[in-house]
Amino acid sequence: MNDPIDKEKLKAYISAELENVSKLKKQLTDDQIDRLEEEYTKAEIHDTLLEMENFKPLQKKYVSVYLTLRNWIKLKRKKTGGGSGGFNRATKGDDHADYLLN
């Protein structure tokens, strides 16, 4: 079994590193992080957060970090034929993935 995501580190990472994502009205709750982790890989969550951060009109089009993450991951899975094939794997050398690698 994989180590769980450190919820506090994830929230701190979003707040400190992902300015665009951190300005969405509804931020992630602990329960939502648990649900994301049950359905998606850590790499999918991490990569999608980075994609969200890079999407300039994010704050104009979206309200919830949780719902946006779920929808974007589902869309990417659909595009790539399912599974987590289109996502990178976070590694120890990835400073931004510290919250993923306890």
Phi and psi restraints in degrees (range 20) as a CNS / XPLOR table:
assign (resid 1 and name C) (resid 2 and name N)
       (resid 2 and name CA) (resid 2 and name C) 1.0 -76.4 20.0 2
assign (resid 2 and name N) (resid 2 and name CA)
       (resid 2 and name C) (resid 3 and name N) 1.0 152.9 20.0 2
assign (resid 2 and name C) (resid 3 and name N)
       (resid 3 and name CA) (resid 3 and name C) 1.0 -65.9 20.0 2
assign (resid 3 and name N) (resid 3 and name CA)
       (resid 3 and name C) (resid 4 and name N) 1.0 143.3 20.0 2
assign (resid 3 and name C) (resid 4 and name N)
       (resid 4 and name CA) (resid 4 and name C) 1.0 -71.3 20.0 2
assign (resid 4 and name N) (resid 4 and name CA)
       (resid 4 and name C) (resid 5 and name N) 1.0 157.0 20.0 2
assign (resid 4 and name C) (resid 5 and name N)
       (resid 5 and name CA) (resid 5 and name C) 1.0 -67.1 20.0 2
assign (resid 5 and name N) (resid 5 and name CA)
       (resid 5 and name C) (resid 6 and name N) 1.0 135.6 20.0 2
assign (resid 5 and name C) (resid 6 and name N)
       (resid 6 and name CA) (resid 6 and name C) 1.0 -76.5 20.0 2
assign (resid 6 and name N) (resid 6 and name CA)
       (resid 6 and name C) (resid 7 and name N) 1.0 106.2 20.0 2
assign (resid 6 and name C) (resid 7 and name N)
       (resid 7 and name CA) (resid 7 and name C) 1.0 -60.1 20.0 2
assign (resid 7 and name N) (resid 7 and name CA)
       (resid 7 and name C) (resid 8 and name N) 1.0 -42.8 20.0 2
assign (resid 7 and name C) (resid 8 and name N)
       (resid 8 and name CA) (resid 8 and name C) 1.0 -67.4 20.0 2
assign (resid 8 and name N) (resid 8 and name CA)
       (resid 8 and name C) (resid 9 and name N) 1.0 -38.8 20.0 2
assign (resid 8 and name C) (resid 9 and name N)
       (resid 9 and name CA) (resid 9 and name C) 1.0 -65.5 20.0 2
assign (resid 9 and name N) (resid 9 and name CA)
       (resid 9 and name C) (resid 10 and name N) 1.0 -39.6 20.0 2
assign (resid 9 and name C) (resid 10 and name N)
       (resid 10 and name CA) (resid 10 and name C) 1.0 -62.2 20.0 2
assign (resid 10 and name N) (resid 10 and name CA)
       (resid 10 and name C) (resid 11 and name N) 1.0 -48.1 20.0 2
assign (resid 10 and name C) (resid 11 and name N)
       (resid 11 and name CA) (resid 11 and name C) 1.0 -62.8 20.0 2
assign (resid 11 and name N) (resid 11 and name CA)
       (resid 11 and name C) (resid 12 and name N) 1.0 -40.4 20.0 2
assign (resid 11 and name C) (resid 12 and name N)
       (resid 12 and name CA) (resid 12 and name C) 1.0 -65.7 20.0 2
assign (resid 12 and name N) (resid 12 and name CA)
       (resid 12 and name C) (resid 13 and name N) 1.0 -39.6 20.0 2
assign (resid 12 and name C) (resid 13 and name N)
       (resid 13 and name CA) (resid 13 and name C) 1.0 -62.1 20.0 2
assign (resid 13 and name N) (resid 13 and name CA)
       (resid 13 and name C) (resid 14 and name N) 1.0 -46.5 20.0 2
assign (resid 13 and name C) (resid 14 and name N)
       (resid 14 and name CA) (resid 14 and name C) 1.0 -60.6 20.0 2
assign (resid 14 and name N) (resid 14 and name CA)
       (resid 14 and name C) (resid 15 and name N) 1.0 -45.7 20.0 2
assign (resid 14 and name C) (resid 15 and name N)
       (resid 15 and name CA) (resid 15 and name C) 1.0 -63.7 20.0 2
assign (resid 15 and name N) (resid 15 and name CA)
       (resid 15 and name C) (resid 16 and name N) 1.0 -41.7 20.0 2
assign (resid 15 and name C) (resid 16 and name N)
       (resid 16 and name CA) (resid 16 and name C) 1.0 -86.1 20.0 2
assign (resid 16 and name N) (resid 16 and name CA)
       (resid 16 and name C) (resid 17 and name N) 1.0 -35.6 20.0 2
assign (resid 16 and name C) (resid 17 and name N)
       (resid 17 and name CA) (resid 17 and name C) 1.0 -109.7 20.0 2
assign (resid 17 and name N) (resid 17 and name CA)
       (resid 17 and name C) (resid 18 and name N) 1.0 -23.4 20.0 2
assign (resid 17 and name C) (resid 18 and name N)
       (resid 18 and name CA) (resid 18 and name C) 1.0 -116.0 20.0 2
assign (resid 18 and name N) (resid 18 and name CA)
       (resid 18 and name C) (resid 19 and name N) 1.0 76.3 20.0 2
assign (resid 18 and name C) (resid 19 and name N)
       (resid 19 and name CA) (resid 19 and name C) 1.0 -57.2 20.0 2
assign (resid 19 and name N) (resid 19 and name CA)
       (resid 19 and name C) (resid 20 and name N) 1.0 -44.9 20.0 2
assign (resid 19 and name C) (resid 20 and name N)
       (resid 20 and name CA) (resid 20 and name C) 1.0 -63.3 20.0 2
assign (resid 20 and name N) (resid 20 and name CA)
       (resid 20 and name C) (resid 21 and name N) 1.0 -45.7 20.0 2
assign (resid 20 and name C) (resid 21 and name N)
       (resid 21 and name CA) (resid 21 and name C) 1.0 -67.0 20.0 2
assign (resid 21 and name N) (resid 21 and name CA)
       (resid 21 and name C) (resid 22 and name N) 1.0 -40.1 20.0 2
assign (resid 21 and name C) (resid 22 and name N)
       (resid 22 and name CA) (resid 22 and name C) 1.0 -68.0 20.0 2
assign (resid 22 and name N) (resid 22 and name CA)
       (resid 22 and name C) (resid 23 and name N) 1.0 -14.2 20.0 2
assign (resid 22 and name C) (resid 23 and name N)
       (resid 23 and name CA) (resid 23 and name C) 1.0 -92.2 20.0 2
assign (resid 23 and name N) (resid 23 and name CA)
       (resid 23 and name C) (resid 24 and name N) 1.0 -2.1 20.0 2
assign (resid 23 and name C) (resid 24 and name N)
       (resid 24 and name CA) (resid 24 and name C) 1.0 -65.9 20.0 2
assign (resid 24 and name N) (resid 24 and name CA)
       (resid 24 and name C) (resid 25 and name N) 1.0 146.0 20.0 2
assign (resid 24 and name C) (resid 25 and name N)
       (resid 25 and name CA) (resid 25 and name C) 1.0 -60.3 20.0 2
assign (resid 25 and name N) (resid 25 and name CA)
       (resid 25 and name C) (resid 26 and name N) 1.0 -43.9 20.0 2
assign (resid 25 and name C) (resid 26 and name N)
       (resid 26 and name CA) (resid 26 and name C) 1.0 -107.5 20.0 2
assign (resid 26 and name N) (resid 26 and name CA)
       (resid 26 and name C) (resid 27 and name N) 1.0 111.1 20.0 2
assign (resid 26 and name C) (resid 27 and name N)
       (resid 27 and name CA) (resid 27 and name C) 1.0 -88.2 20.0 2
assign (resid 27 and name N) (resid 27 and name CA)
       (resid 27 and name C) (resid 28 and name N) 1.0 168.3 20.0 2
assign (resid 27 and name C) (resid 28 and name N)
       (resid 28 and name CA) (resid 28 and name C) 1.0 -68.5 20.0 2
assign (resid 28 and name N) (resid 28 and name CA)
       (resid 28 and name C) (resid 29 and name N) 1.0 138.7 20.0 2
assign (resid 28 and name C) (resid 29 and name N)
       (resid 29 and name CA) (resid 29 and name C) 1.0 -99.9 20.0 2
assign (resid 29 and name N) (resid 29 and name CA)
       (resid 29 and name C) (resid 30 and name N) 1.0 166.6 20.0 2
assign (resid 29 and name C) (resid 30 and name N)
       (resid 30 and name CA) (resid 30 and name C) 1.0 -59.9 20.0 2
assign (resid 30 and name N) (resid 30 and name CA)
       (resid 30 and name C) (resid 31 and name N) 1.0 -42.0 20.0 2
assign (resid 30 and name C) (resid 31 and name N)
       (resid 31 and name CA) (resid 31 and name C) 1.0 -62.5 20.0 2
assign (resid 31 and name N) (resid 31 and name CA)
       (resid 31 and name C) (resid 32 and name N) 1.0 -40.3 20.0 2
assign (resid 31 and name C) (resid 32 and name N)
       (resid 32 and name CA) (resid 32 and name C) 1.0 -66.3 20.0 2
assign (resid 32 and name N) (resid 32 and name CA)
       (resid 32 and name C) (resid 33 and name N) 1.0 -39.0 20.0 2
assign (resid 32 and name C) (resid 33 and name N)
       (resid 33 and name CA) (resid 33 and name C) 1.0 -62.3 20.0 2
assign (resid 33 and name N) (resid 33 and name CA)
       (resid 33 and name C) (resid 34 and name N) 1.0 -41.7 20.0 2
assign (resid 33 and name C) (resid 34 and name N)
       (resid 34 and name CA) (resid 34 and name C) 1.0 -60.2 20.0 2
assign (resid 34 and name N) (resid 34 and name CA)
       (resid 34 and name C) (resid 35 and name N) 1.0 -43.8 20.0 2
assign (resid 34 and name C) (resid 35 and name N)
       (resid 35 and name CA) (resid 35 and name C) 1.0 -66.1 20.0 2
assign (resid 35 and name N) (resid 35 and name CA)
       (resid 35 and name C) (resid 36 and name N) 1.0 -41.4 20.0 2
assign (resid 35 and name C) (resid 36 and name N)
       (resid 36 and name CA) (resid 36 and name C) 1.0 -59.7 20.0 2
assign (resid 36 and name N) (resid 36 and name CA)
       (resid 36 and name C) (resid 37 and name N) 1.0 -44.5 20.0 2
assign (resid 36 and name C) (resid 37 and name N)
       (resid 37 and name CA) (resid 37 and name C) 1.0 -65.5 20.0 2
assign (resid 37 and name N) (resid 37 and name CA)
       (resid 37 and name C) (resid 38 and name N) 1.0 -30.4 20.0 2
assign (resid 37 and name C) (resid 38 and name N)
       (resid 38 and name CA) (resid 38 and name C) 1.0 -70.0 20.0 2
assign (resid 38 and name N) (resid 38 and name CA)
       (resid 38 and name C) (resid 39 and name N) 1.0 -34.3 20.0 2
assign (resid 38 and name C) (resid 39 and name N)
       (resid 39 and name CA) (resid 39 and name C) 1.0 -95.9 20.0 2
assign (resid 39 and name N) (resid 39 and name CA)
       (resid 39 and name C) (resid 40 and name N) 1.0 -28.5 20.0 2
assign (resid 39 and name C) (resid 40 and name N)
       (resid 40 and name CA) (resid 40 and name C) 1.0 -130.6 20.0 2
assign (resid 40 and name N) (resid 40 and name CA)
       (resid 40 and name C) (resid 41 and name N) 1.0 158.9 20.0 2
assign (resid 40 and name C) (resid 41 and name N)
       (resid 41 and name CA) (resid 41 and name C) 1.0 -78.2 20.0 2
assign (resid 41 and name N) (resid 41 and name CA)
       (resid 41 and name C) (resid 42 and name N) 1.0 162.2 20.0 2
assign (resid 41 and name C) (resid 42 and name N)
       (resid 42 and name CA) (resid 42 and name C) 1.0 -61.6 20.0 2
assign (resid 42 and name N) (resid 42 and name CA)
       (resid 42 and name C) (resid 43 and name N) 1.0 -38.9 20.0 2
assign (resid 42 and name C) (resid 43 and name N)
       (resid 43 and name CA) (resid 43 and name C) 1.0 -63.6 20.0 2
assign (resid 43 and name N) (resid 43 and name CA)
       (resid 43 and name C) (resid 44 and name N) 1.0 -41.2 20.0 2
assign (resid 43 and name C) (resid 44 and name N)
       (resid 44 and name CA) (resid 44 and name C) 1.0 -61.9 20.0 2
assign (resid 44 and name N) (resid 44 and name CA)
       (resid 44 and name C) (resid 45 and name N) 1.0 -44.4 20.0 2
assign (resid 44 and name C) (resid 45 and name N)
       (resid 45 and name CA) (resid 45 and name C) 1.0 -63.4 20.0 2
assign (resid 45 and name N) (resid 45 and name CA)
       (resid 45 and name C) (resid 46 and name N) 1.0 -49.0 20.0 2
assign (resid 45 and name C) (resid 46 and name N)
       (resid 46 and name CA) (resid 46 and name C) 1.0 -61.7 20.0 2
assign (resid 46 and name N) (resid 46 and name CA)
       (resid 46 and name C) (resid 47 and name N) 1.0 -51.5 20.0 2
assign (resid 46 and name C) (resid 47 and name N)
       (resid 47 and name CA) (resid 47 and name C) 1.0 -60.6 20.0 2
assign (resid 47 and name N) (resid 47 and name CA)
       (resid 47 and name C) (resid 48 and name N) 1.0 -39.9 20.0 2
assign (resid 47 and name C) (resid 48 and name N)
       (resid 48 and name CA) (resid 48 and name C) 1.0 -70.4 20.0 2
assign (resid 48 and name N) (resid 48 and name CA)
       (resid 48 and name C) (resid 49 and name N) 1.0 -36.2 20.0 2
assign (resid 48 and name C) (resid 49 and name N)
       (resid 49 and name CA) (resid 49 and name C) 1.0 -60.3 20.0 2
assign (resid 49 and name N) (resid 49 and name CA)
       (resid 49 and name C) (resid 50 and name N) 1.0 -41.8 20.0 2
assign (resid 49 and name C) (resid 50 and name N)
       (resid 50 and name CA) (resid 50 and name C) 1.0 -65.2 20.0 2
assign (resid 50 and name N) (resid 50 and name CA)
       (resid 50 and name C) (resid 51 and name N) 1.0 -39.8 20.0 2
assign (resid 50 and name C) (resid 51 and name N)
       (resid 51 and name CA) (resid 51 and name C) 1.0 -64.3 20.0 2
assign (resid 51 and name N) (resid 51 and name CA)
       (resid 51 and name C) (resid 52 and name N) 1.0 -41.3 20.0 2
assign (resid 51 and name C) (resid 52 and name N)
       (resid 52 and name CA) (resid 52 and name C) 1.0 -61.3 20.0 2
assign (resid 52 and name N) (resid 52 and name CA)
       (resid 52 and name C) (resid 53 and name N) 1.0 -43.4 20.0 2
assign (resid 52 and name C) (resid 53 and name N)
       (resid 53 and name CA) (resid 53 and name C) 1.0 -59.9 20.0 2
assign (resid 53 and name N) (resid 53 and name CA)
       (resid 53 and name C) (resid 54 and name N) 1.0 -35.7 20.0 2
assign (resid 53 and name C) (resid 54 and name N)
       (resid 54 and name CA) (resid 54 and name C) 1.0 -83.8 20.0 2
assign (resid 54 and name N) (resid 54 and name CA)
       (resid 54 and name C) (resid 55 and name N) 1.0 -5.0 20.0 2
assign (resid 54 and name C) (resid 55 and name N)
       (resid 55 and name CA) (resid 55 and name C) 1.0 -88.9 20.0 2
assign (resid 55 and name N) (resid 55 and name CA)
       (resid 55 and name C) (resid 56 and name N) 1.0 102.7 20.0 2
assign (resid 55 and name C) (resid 56 and name N)
       (resid 56 and name CA) (resid 56 and name C) 1.0 -53.9 20.0 2
assign (resid 56 and name N) (resid 56 and name CA)
       (resid 56 and name C) (resid 57 and name N) 1.0 -48.0 20.0 2
assign (resid 56 and name C) (resid 57 and name N)
       (resid 57 and name CA) (resid 57 and name C) 1.0 -83.1 20.0 2
assign (resid 57 and name N) (resid 57 and name CA)
       (resid 57 and name C) (resid 58 and name N) 1.0 21.7 20.0 2
assign (resid 57 and name C) (resid 58 and name N)
       (resid 58 and name CA) (resid 58 and name C) 1.0 -51.3 20.0 2
assign (resid 58 and name N) (resid 58 and name CA)
       (resid 58 and name C) (resid 59 and name N) 1.0 -50.8 20.0 2
assign (resid 58 and name C) (resid 59 and name N)
       (resid 59 and name CA) (resid 59 and name C) 1.0 -68.5 20.0 2
assign (resid 59 and name N) (resid 59 and name CA)
       (resid 59 and name C) (resid 60 and name N) 1.0 -24.8 20.0 2
assign (resid 59 and name C) (resid 60 and name N)
       (resid 60 and name CA) (resid 60 and name C) 1.0 -80.1 20.0 2
assign (resid 60 and name N) (resid 60 and name CA)
       (resid 60 and name C) (resid 61 and name N) 1.0 -29.0 20.0 2
assign (resid 60 and name C) (resid 61 and name N)
       (resid 61 and name CA) (resid 61 and name C) 1.0 -103.5 20.0 2
assign (resid 61 and name N) (resid 61 and name CA)
       (resid 61 and name C) (resid 62 and name N) 1.0 -19.8 20.0 2
assign (resid 61 and name C) (resid 62 and name N)
       (resid 62 and name CA) (resid 62 and name C) 1.0 -130.2 20.0 2
assign (resid 62 and name N) (resid 62 and name CA)
       (resid 62 and name C) (resid 63 and name N) 1.0 155.2 20.0 2
assign (resid 62 and name C) (resid 63 and name N)
       (resid 63 and name CA) (resid 63 and name C) 1.0 -118.2 20.0 2
assign (resid 63 and name N) (resid 63 and name CA)
       (resid 63 and name C) (resid 64 and name N) 1.0 -38.6 20.0 2
assign (resid 63 and name C) (resid 64 and name N)
       (resid 64 and name CA) (resid 64 and name C) 1.0 -111.7 20.0 2
assign (resid 64 and name N) (resid 64 and name CA)
       (resid 64 and name C) (resid 65 and name N) 1.0 128.0 20.0 2
assign (resid 64 and name C) (resid 65 and name N)
       (resid 65 and name CA) (resid 65 and name C) 1.0 -63.0 20.0 2
assign (resid 65 and name N) (resid 65 and name CA)
       (resid 65 and name C) (resid 66 and name N) 1.0 -45.5 20.0 2
assign (resid 65 and name C) (resid 66 and name N)
       (resid 66 and name CA) (resid 66 and name C) 1.0 -60.3 20.0 2
assign (resid 66 and name N) (resid 66 and name CA)
       (resid 66 and name C) (resid 67 and name N) 1.0 -53.0 20.0 2
assign (resid 66 and name C) (resid 67 and name N)
       (resid 67 and name CA) (resid 67 and name C) 1.0 -65.8 20.0 2
assign (resid 67 and name N) (resid 67 and name CA)
       (resid 67 and name C) (resid 68 and name N) 1.0 -37.5 20.0 2
assign (resid 67 and name C) (resid 68 and name N)
       (resid 68 and name CA) (resid 68 and name C) 1.0 -65.2 20.0 2
assign (resid 68 and name N) (resid 68 and name CA)
       (resid 68 and name C) (resid 69 and name N) 1.0 -46.1 20.0 2
assign (resid 68 and name C) (resid 69 and name N)
       (resid 69 and name CA) (resid 69 and name C) 1.0 -56.4 20.0 2
assign (resid 69 and name N) (resid 69 and name CA)
       (resid 69 and name C) (resid 70 and name N) 1.0 -50.6 20.0 2
assign (resid 69 and name C) (resid 70 and name N)
       (resid 70 and name CA) (resid 70 and name C) 1.0 -58.6 20.0 2
assign (resid 70 and name N) (resid 70 and name CA)
       (resid 70 and name C) (resid 71 and name N) 1.0 -48.0 20.0 2
assign (resid 70 and name C) (resid 71 and name N)
       (resid 71 and name CA) (resid 71 and name C) 1.0 -64.9 20.0 2
assign (resid 71 and name N) (resid 71 and name CA)
       (resid 71 and name C) (resid 72 and name N) 1.0 -43.1 20.0 2
assign (resid 71 and name C) (resid 72 and name N)
       (resid 72 and name CA) (resid 72 and name C) 1.0 -66.9 20.0 2
assign (resid 72 and name N) (resid 72 and name CA)
       (resid 72 and name C) (resid 73 and name N) 1.0 -39.7 20.0 2
assign (resid 72 and name C) (resid 73 and name N)
       (resid 73 and name CA) (resid 73 and name C) 1.0 -65.9 20.0 2
assign (resid 73 and name N) (resid 73 and name CA)
       (resid 73 and name C) (resid 74 and name N) 1.0 -43.8 20.0 2
assign (resid 73 and name C) (resid 74 and name N)
       (resid 74 and name CA) (resid 74 and name C) 1.0 -59.4 20.0 2
assign (resid 74 and name N) (resid 74 and name CA)
       (resid 74 and name C) (resid 75 and name N) 1.0 -44.0 20.0 2
assign (resid 74 and name C) (resid 75 and name N)
       (resid 75 and name CA) (resid 75 and name C) 1.0 -62.8 20.0 2
assign (resid 75 and name N) (resid 75 and name CA)
       (resid 75 and name C) (resid 76 and name N) 1.0 -41.8 20.0 2
assign (resid 75 and name C) (resid 76 and name N)
       (resid 76 and name CA) (resid 76 and name C) 1.0 -67.0 20.0 2
assign (resid 76 and name N) (resid 76 and name CA)
       (resid 76 and name C) (resid 77 and name N) 1.0 -40.6 20.0 2
assign (resid 76 and name C) (resid 77 and name N)
       (resid 77 and name CA) (resid 77 and name C) 1.0 -61.6 20.0 2
assign (resid 77 and name N) (resid 77 and name CA)
       (resid 77 and name C) (resid 78 and name N) 1.0 -41.2 20.0 2
assign (resid 77 and name C) (resid 78 and name N)
       (resid 78 and name CA) (resid 78 and name C) 1.0 -63.3 20.0 2
assign (resid 78 and name N) (resid 78 and name CA)
       (resid 78 and name C) (resid 79 and name N) 1.0 -41.6 20.0 2
assign (resid 78 and name C) (resid 79 and name N)
       (resid 79 and name CA) (resid 79 and name C) 1.0 -63.8 20.0 2
assign (resid 79 and name N) (resid 79 and name CA)
       (resid 79 and name C) (resid 80 and name N) 1.0 -39.7 20.0 2
assign (resid 79 and name C) (resid 80 and name N)
       (resid 80 and name CA) (resid 80 and name C) 1.0 -92.6 20.0 2
assign (resid 80 and name N) (resid 80 and name CA)
       (resid 80 and name C) (resid 81 and name N) 1.0 4.7 20.0 2
assign (resid 80 and name C) (resid 81 and name N)
       (resid 81 and name CA) (resid 81 and name C) 1.0 87.2 20.0 2
assign (resid 81 and name N) (resid 81 and name CA)
       (resid 81 and name C) (resid 82 and name N) 1.0 22.8 20.0 2
assign (resid 81 and name C) (resid 82 and name N)
       (resid 82 and name CA) (resid 82 and name C) 1.0 91.6 20.0 2
assign (resid 82 and name N) (resid 82 and name CA)
       (resid 82 and name C) (resid 83 and name N) 1.0 172.2 20.0 2
assign (resid 82 and name C) (resid 83 and name N)
       (resid 83 and name CA) (resid 83 and name C) 1.0 68.2 20.0 2
assign (resid 83 and name N) (resid 83 and name CA)
       (resid 83 and name C) (resid 84 and name N) 1.0 -164.3 20.0 2
assign (resid 83 and name C) (resid 84 and name N)
       (resid 84 and name CA) (resid 84 and name C) 1.0 -111.5 20.0 2
assign (resid 84 and name N) (resid 84 and name CA)
       (resid 84 and name C) (resid 85 and name N) 1.0 25.9 20.0 2
assign (resid 84 and name C) (resid 85 and name N)
       (resid 85 and name CA) (resid 85 and name C) 1.0 -59.2 20.0 2
assign (resid 85 and name N) (resid 85 and name CA)
       (resid 85 and name C) (resid 86 and name N) 1.0 -29.1 20.0 2
assign (resid 85 and name C) (resid 86 and name N)
       (resid 86 and name CA) (resid 86 and name C) 1.0 -89.3 20.0 2
assign (resid 86 and name N) (resid 86 and name CA)
       (resid 86 and name C) (resid 87 and name N) 1.0 8.6 20.0 2
assign (resid 86 and name C) (resid 87 and name N)
       (resid 87 and name CA) (resid 87 and name C) 1.0 -112.2 20.0 2
assign (resid 87 and name N) (resid 87 and name CA)
       (resid 87 and name C) (resid 88 and name N) 1.0 147.4 20.0 2
assign (resid 87 and name C) (resid 88 and name N)
       (resid 88 and name CA) (resid 88 and name C) 1.0 -81.3 20.0 2
assign (resid 88 and name N) (resid 88 and name CA)
       (resid 88 and name C) (resid 89 and name N) 1.0 160.6 20.0 2
assign (resid 88 and name C) (resid 89 and name N)
       (resid 89 and name CA) (resid 89 and name C) 1.0 -100.6 20.0 2
assign (resid 89 and name N) (resid 89 and name CA)
       (resid 89 and name C) (resid 90 and name N) 1.0 129.8 20.0 2
assign (resid 89 and name C) (resid 90 and name N)
       (resid 90 and name CA) (resid 90 and name C) 1.0 -70.1 20.0 2
assign (resid 90 and name N) (resid 90 and name CA)
       (resid 90 and name C) (resid 91 and name N) 1.0 142.5 20.0 2
assign (resid 90 and name C) (resid 91 and name N)
       (resid 91 and name CA) (resid 91 and name C) 1.0 -126.3 20.0 2
assign (resid 91 and name N) (resid 91 and name CA)
       (resid 91 and name C) (resid 92 and name N) 1.0 168.1 20.0 2
assign (resid 91 and name C) (resid 92 and name N)
       (resid 92 and name CA) (resid 92 and name C) 1.0 -58.1 20.0 2
assign (resid 92 and name N) (resid 92 and name CA)
       (resid 92 and name C) (resid 93 and name N) 1.0 -28.5 20.0 2
assign (resid 92 and name C) (resid 93 and name N)
       (resid 93 and name CA) (resid 93 and name C) 1.0 -77.4 20.0 2
assign (resid 93 and name N) (resid 93 and name CA)
       (resid 93 and name C) (resid 94 and name N) 1.0 -7.4 20.0 2
assign (resid 93 and name C) (resid 94 and name N)
       (resid 94 and name CA) (resid 94 and name C) 1.0 -89.3 20.0 2
assign (resid 94 and name N) (resid 94 and name CA)
       (resid 94 and name C) (resid 95 and name N) 1.0 99.9 20.0 2
assign (resid 94 and name C) (resid 95 and name N)
       (resid 95 and name CA) (resid 95 and name C) 1.0 -56.1 20.0 2
assign (resid 95 and name N) (resid 95 and name CA)
       (resid 95 and name C) (resid 96 and name N) 1.0 -34.0 20.0 2
assign (resid 95 and name C) (resid 96 and name N)
       (resid 96 and name CA) (resid 96 and name C) 1.0 -74.7 20.0 2
assign (resid 96 and name N) (resid 96 and name CA)
       (resid 96 and name C) (resid 97 and name N) 1.0 -11.2 20.0 2
assign (resid 96 and name C) (resid 97 and name N)
       (resid 97 and name CA) (resid 97 and name C) 1.0 -101.7 20.0 2
assign (resid 97 and name N) (resid 97 and name CA)
       (resid 97 and name C) (resid 98 and name N) 1.0 15.8 20.0 2
assign (resid 97 and name C) (resid 98 and name N)
       (resid 98 and name CA) (resid 98 and name C) 1.0 -54.3 20.0 2
assign (resid 98 and name N) (resid 98 and name CA)
       (resid 98 and name C) (resid 99 and name N) 1.0 -37.3 20.0 2
assign (resid 98 and name C) (resid 99 and name N)
       (resid 99 and name CA) (resid 99 and name C) 1.0 -67.2 20.0 2
assign (resid 99 and name N) (resid 99 and name CA)
       (resid 99 and name C) (resid 100 and name N) 1.0 -19.2 20.0 2
assign (resid 99 and name C) (resid 100 and name N)
       (resid 100 and name CA) (resid 100 and name C) 1.0 -86.5 20.0 2
assign (resid 100 and name N) (resid 100 and name CA)
       (resid 100 and name C) (resid 101 and name N) 1.0 -26.3 20.0 2
assign (resid 100 and name C) (resid 101 and name N)
       (resid 101 and name CA) (resid 101 and name C) 1.0 -114.3 20.0 2
assign (resid 101 and name N) (resid 101 and name CA)
       (resid 101 and name C) (resid 102 and name N) 1.0 82.8 20.0 2
